[in-house]
C-alpha cells in the first residue's frame, strides 16, 4: 500500500498517476518578483505532495510494515540540501534607477518548496546570476525525508529533460533543518563549499 488520504482511498496506480500530474504542475509554479512563492498556491501542492512526504515519514517511524518499500525507495532522499532565495526590487523614489533591491526575510512556513542537492546550482544557472548576492539556504534533512524528483521520474519512466539538470528535491521549509543562511553570491558559495570539502 502506498498511503490513504483522510476519507479518500487511492489505488497505487491512482497515486502514481496523480503524483505525476502534480509534479508537472509543481515544476511550473510561478515565482513572484517581490515575495517568492504564493502561499495559497503552495498549500495546494503541500496538500498532496507534502501530505505524502509527512505521512510517509510518520509511517516509517511507527508502522513501516504497511508501506510499499519499492515506492518509498523510488523517491526517498536524506542528506544535504540547498535553496536559493532571490533578491527582489521595489519601486522607490530614493534611487537614481527608481528601484531599491533587497533580500527578503525567509519564511519558514513548514510547507514544501524547491531544493537541490547540488551546491553549485549548475542546472539552475540559466535563470540565476552567479555574481549577484542571494540568500542561500544550506540544510540537512536530519530525521526527515525529501522527495527526489529525478529519482522518482526515472523509476516510473516520466523523465523531464527540461528540468532534470536541476536535481530537484522537494522538502518542507523547516527552520530546525537549516545549517546556515548564507548571504553570498553563488560563486562565493561554491568556493566556500570547495574549501570545506575533504581532500580525496
GIPE-V361919 format. One line per field, one symbol per residue. burial: I if it has 9 or more other ideal C-beta (glycine too) atoms within 8 Angstrom, else O. A space follows every 50 residues. Layout:
burial=???
This chain:
burial=OIIOOOOOOIOIOOIIOIIIOIIIIIOOIOOOOOOOIOIOIIIOIIOIII IIIIIIIOIIOOOOOOIOOOIIOIIIIOOOIIIIIOIIOOOOOOOOOOIO OOOIOIOOOOIIIOIIIIIOIOIIIOOIOIOOOIIIIIIOIOOIIIIIII IIIOOIOOOIOOIIOOIIIIIIIIOOIIOOIIOIIIOOIIOIIOOOOOOO
